[in-house]
Amino acid sequence: MTVSGRFVALLALGVIPVVLLGGRDAAAYATLGAWLALCLLLGVIDLLVAGSPRSVAVERSLPARVRLGAEAESELYVTNTGRRTLRGTVRDGWEPSAAAEPTRSAVSLPPGERRRLVASLRPWRRGERRVRNVTVRSWGPLHLWARQATLEAPGRIRVLPPFESRKHLPSRLARLRELEGTTTVLLRGQGTEFDSLREYVRGDDVRSIDWRATARRHDPTGGRGARVMVRTWRPERDRRVVIVIDSARTSAARVANEPRIDTAFEAALLLAALASRAGDRVDMIAYDRIVRGRVQGASGPQLLSRMVDEMAGIEPALIEMDWSAIPAQVASVTSQRSLVVLLTSIEAPGASRGLLSVLQQLTAKHLVLVASVTDPDTLQATTERHDRDEVYRAAAAERSLLDLSRVAAAVRRLGADVVTGAPADLPPALADRYLALKAAGRL
């Protein structure tokens, strides 16, 4: 049960006689007591006449998924199964991060009728956004007292990563098509596919000569002598790309008002979309000390669908990353030479020791690329030195950039490559490096 402001105002009217008579007249107190009794009687009658909120049946209809920042509709169907008209308010108990609007709806529901209440959801956090209860408040005709009940109407909606970096995909696909049309097929090396035979011309790598084919083509009666044949090669299309996302404590830090792990998701999705279009097989692992998410064996449109669905429920764990387990995790995905992309933070030398300790194991068998998001405010701070506080801030920023460059140099000495960038720049920068590896015939 609850009371309204109207009932409180009605009670306050009974104080007027006491105030006017100065509180010394017994008649004033008698009048006040009678007034209070009348108000209580009216409240009880109002409560008895109000429709029962427990006679309301609620059903919910929700979409299964929505992208972060997009809008979805939540439909709540309210049916009055009682014998009295229900006049009141229905409050849907969504989590604040679901950003439901409106959360309260006024209803007037005669017996046996049904109403459809629509709320707009615009979630601002990934993951499962849940709702469990609906609260129904039923007022009497005088709107003095109300009956209230909380009914169960569970529901949930999965909020997927926004994949805002997909705007960079068309331009990268155009470069990929251009690359596939212009890249030379005269490549030689381990892990490339044989394409065809042709005659040797000056400038060809002598290691590409196929002596058996040369012997077969030798025609001593033709007057041309021996025709030296060479093999031509083309880059393999069915290569493996293994994306490892660091989900440990450093991924929880916010850079440019976005968690590092969300930037890693954006970069991973853009790279996966590009690599799958290039014919490569993509696998993803999110790991800190246990596997938080894994996508393996998917291809085509199913790849991105499974990746965003897996990423939706991954939150950073406030523990240290166990880098010693990463070689085994990569080996569990593939045993062939692959491009291994490590999405992590390399800004702090101390936190990067675990990464550096296992890089040599990875680079001995795979092509390794380390991608890390950098804070644009740090770079901006190095240019602002107008007062003493800004000078100290600039010195700290310079030290941070120096630490980053030291770790990046150590990563390169161990045979891996490094890509860094601000949250908006890292996804396209990683895609560009992938295309550069394709163009160089390394992938």
N, C-alpha and C positions, 0 to 999 in steps of 0.2 A: 504494500500500500504506500501511496505517496500523496502529498497535499500540494495544492497549487498556490501561486501567489495571490490569486483571487480570494482563497480561503483565509490567508493571513491578513489581507486587507479588510475582510469582513470582520474578523476578530478585533482588529484595531479600532473599528468603529465603536465597539463597546467601551472603550476607554474614555470616549468624549464626555459622558456624564460625570465621571469621576474627576476629570480635569476641570470641568466647568464649576462643579460644586466644591472644589478645593479638597476633596477627599474626606470631609467631615460629616457628610450626610449619609445615614444608613440606607436611605432609599437609593442613593447612587450605587452603593455596593450591591444592593438587591437587584437593581436593573442590570448591572454588569454580570452578575451570576446568571440571571435569566437569559441574557444575550449569549453568554457562552454556551449555555445548555441548548439554545436554539441553533447556534452555529454547529454544534456537535451533532444535533439531530439531523440537520440538513446534510451534513457530511455523510452520516451513516446512510441516509436515504439515497443520496447521490451514488454512494459506493454500491448499494444493493441493486440499483437500477442499471449500473454500468455492465456492459457485456463482459463475459469471462475471457480473459486473454488465453487461458489454457484450452479453450475450445477452438483456438486458431491452429490450422495446419499450414506448415510452411514447406515449400519445395524450392530448390535452388538449381539454376542452370548457369554453367560457366564454361568458357573456352578452356581447352587443356593447356594452351601455351600462349604467351605473349612476349614480345621482345621488350627489353628494358627501354623505357622512355616512350613506348607505344601505348595506345589506348585500347582497352578492352571493356566489354559490357558485362556486368553481373546482373542477372535476372533473378528476382526473388518473387515467388508466387505465394500469395497469402490468401487462405480460404477460411471463411467464417463458418464453422460447423455447429455453432451454438444457436440459441433461440432469440437472442437479443442483438440489436445492431451494435457493432463495435465502433466507437469513435475514439480515436487515440493516435498514438505515434508508434512507429516501428523503427527500431534502431538495429542496423546490421553491424555486427561486431568484428569488422575487418581489422587486421594489424595496421598500425600507422604507416608502415612502409609500403602498403598497397595503395595508399593515397586515394581511397574511395571517396567519391563525391556524388550525391549527398550521402551522409551516413544515417540521417533521420528523415523519415517520410510520414506526413500526416495522412491518415486513412479514415474513411467512413465506410464501413463494410456491413451491409445488411445481411441477415441470416442466409446462408447458402450461396453467397456470392464470392467471387474471386477477384483479386487485384494483382496486377503485374507491376512490381516496383523495380525500376532500372537504376543502377548506379554505375558511374564511370570509374574505371580503375586505370591509374597511370603509375605503376610501381616505380620506385626509385632505387630498389635493391634487387640483385639477382636472387635466384633460389626459389624455394617453395613459399609462396604467400598464402597463408591459411586463414580460414574463418570457421568458427565453431558454433557460435550462439547467435540467436536473434532475440532481442528483448522487445516485448509488446506491452505497451502501457495503454490501458483502456479507461477513459474518463466517463463520468456520469454526465447527464444532460446539463447540470449546473456547473460543471467543470470545477468542482471543489476538491473532491477526492478521486483517486484513481487506483485501479487494480493493476498489478504489474506481474509479469511472468517472463522467465528466460527459457526459451525453447532451443533445442538442439537442431541445427541445420548445418552440418559440416560441409566444407568445401575447400578446394585449394586450386591454385593456378601456378603453373611453373613459369618463372620469369627467365627468359633466355638472354644471353649476351646480345648487345645491340648490333654488332658487326658493322659499325660505322665505317670501317676501313674498306668495305666493299666498293666504295666510290672510286678507289684506286684500281680495281680489278680490270675494267675495260681497257685502260691504257696499258697495263702490264700484259694483258692477253694480246693486244695488238703488237707489242714488242716481241712477245713469244712467237707469234705467227711470222713476224719479220725475221726473227732469229732462225726459225725452222726453215725458212726459204733461202737464207743467205749463208748460213754456217757451212763451212767447207766440210765435205765428207772425207777428205784425205787425212784422217786421224789415225793414229796408231797408239796402242797402249793397252794395258790390262783393263778388262771390264768393258771394252767396246765391242760392237757387233760387226761381223763381216758383212760387207755390202756387195761388192762385185770385183771383177778383174778388169784391168785395162793395161795398155802398153805403157812402158816406162817413159817419162819425159824428164828433161833436165830439171833438177830441183827437188825431185821426189826423194823421200827418205829411203836409203838403200836397204834399211832393215825391213821394208815392206815388200821386198822382192819375193815372189813366190817361185822358187826354183823348179818345182815340179811342173807348175803350169807353164813355165818358160820352156822346159824340155818337151812338153807335149806340143807346144806351138812351133817348135823348131821345124822348118821346112827347107832342107838342103837343096831341093830342086827349084825352089821358087825364086832364087836369086836374091833374096833379101837377107839371108842368114838368120841368125837367132833373133827372135823378138822377145825382149825381156818383158815379163809380165809382173805387175805389182798388184797387191791387194789394196782395196779401198775400204775404209771403215766409216761407220756412222755412229753417232752417240746412241747409247742404249736409251730406250724410252721407258722400259719397265724397271726403273731404279727405285730404291727404297729411300724414303724420307722419314726419319724418326724425330718427332718433336717431343722434347722433354721439358715440362713446365715445372719450375720450382714453386711449390706451394707452401714453403716454410715461412718463418716469421718475417723475413725481409720483404716478402711479396705483399705483406699487409700495409706497408708504408704508402702514403698517398703522395703522388707526384702530379702537380697541376690539377688537383682536386679529383684525382682518379687513382684507385688502388693499382699498385704495380701489377698485380695478377690480372686485372682487367685489361691492361695494356698488353700483357703477354697473350691473353686470349685473342685480342684483336689481331696481333701479329701472327699468331698460329692459324687463325681462320683464313686470313688473306693468303698466307703461304700455302696452306692446304688446298684452297680453291685453285690457286695458280698451278701448283704441282700436279694436281689431279687432272687438270686440263692438258698438262704437258705429257700425260701418260705415266707419271710416276705413282707409286703406291705410297700412301701416307699413313703413318700410325702415330698416335699421341699417347703420352703418359704424363699424368700429373702426380708428382711424388714429393714427399718430404722425408718421412720415415716409414710411411706405408703408402700404398698406391691409393690416391684419392679419386682417380679417374683414369680410364683406359679406353681407347678406341683402336681396334685392330681388325684388319681384314675388310674394312668398308671401302667402297669406291663409288664414283659418280655422285649423284645428288644425295645418296645415302650417307656419304662421308660427312658433309657439313651438317646434315640433320643430326647425326649421332654425336658429332663433336659439340654442337651448341647445347644439345640436351644433356650431355655429360658435364659440360662446363657450368651449367646453370646451378648445380648443387655444390660446387667446389668453393670452399672458403679457406683463406689462409690459416694455417695452424701455427700457433705461437710457440714453435719448437725449432731447434736447429736442423738444418738440412743434412741428411746422411748421404754425402756424395759417394762414399765407398760402395754403395749398393747400385749406383747408376750403371756401371758397365754390365752388371748381371741383368739389370732391367732391360737394357738395350739388347743384350744377347737373347733374352727371352722373346723378343719381338722378331729379330732377324739375325741370321748368321752370315749374311753376305755383306760386302762393303756397301755402306750407305752414307747418306748425308744425315748427320746427327745434329740437330739444332737444340741448343740449351738456352732456354729463356729464363734468365736469372739476373741477379744484381752483382756487379763487379766494382761497386764504388768504394768498398771498404777492404783494404788488404787483409785484415784479420779474418773477416767473414769469407774471403775468397780462398783461404788456404785449402779447404776441403776440395773445392773445385780444381785448383791447380794440382792437387795430389793425384787426381784420377785422369787428368787430361791426357797424359802420355799413354795410358792404357787405351783410351778411346781413339786417339789419333794414330795409334799403331795399326788399327784395323779400319777405321772409318774416316771420312772427311767430316771435321767437326767445325761448327759455327756457333759462337757464343753471342747471344743478343741480350742487350741490357738497356733499360730505359734510364735516361738522365734527366735531371731536374733543370728546366729552362731558367728557373729563378736563380740557380747557382751561377749560370753563365751571365745573367743580367747583373747579379751582385758584383761581379768583377769590374764592371764599368762605372759603378756609382761610388765616388770617393769625395763627396762634397764636405763631409764633416767627420768627426772622429769615429762615431758609431759606424758610419758607412765604410770607413777605412778598415776597421776591424772585421766587419762583415766581408769585405772584399778579400782580405787576407785569408779568412776561413774558406771562402769560396775557391780561391786559388789553390789552397792546400787540398781541397776536395777534388778539384780537377787534376791535380798532380797525382793524387792517389789513384784516380781512375786511369790515367795514362800509364802509371807503373803496372797496374794489374793487367791492362790491355797488352802491354809489351811482354809481360810474362806469359800471357796466354798465347801470343804469337810465337814466342820462342819454343813453346811446347808443341807447335805444329798446327794450332787451331787458328781460325780467323775470328774477328770481332766486328760486331755491328752495334753501334750505340745511336741513340736519338731520343728526342723528346717524345712524350706520349703520342702526339699527333704524327710524328715523323718516323717512329720506329717501324710500324708495319710496312709502309712503302719502301723504307730503306732495306729491310730484310728481304722483301720481294725482289728488289733490284739486285741484291747480292746473289740471290738464287739464279736470276737470269744471267748475271755475269759468270757464274760458275758453269752454266749451260753453254754460254758463248765460248768459254775457254776450253770446253771439252772435258772438264773435270767431273762432270755429272751427267 
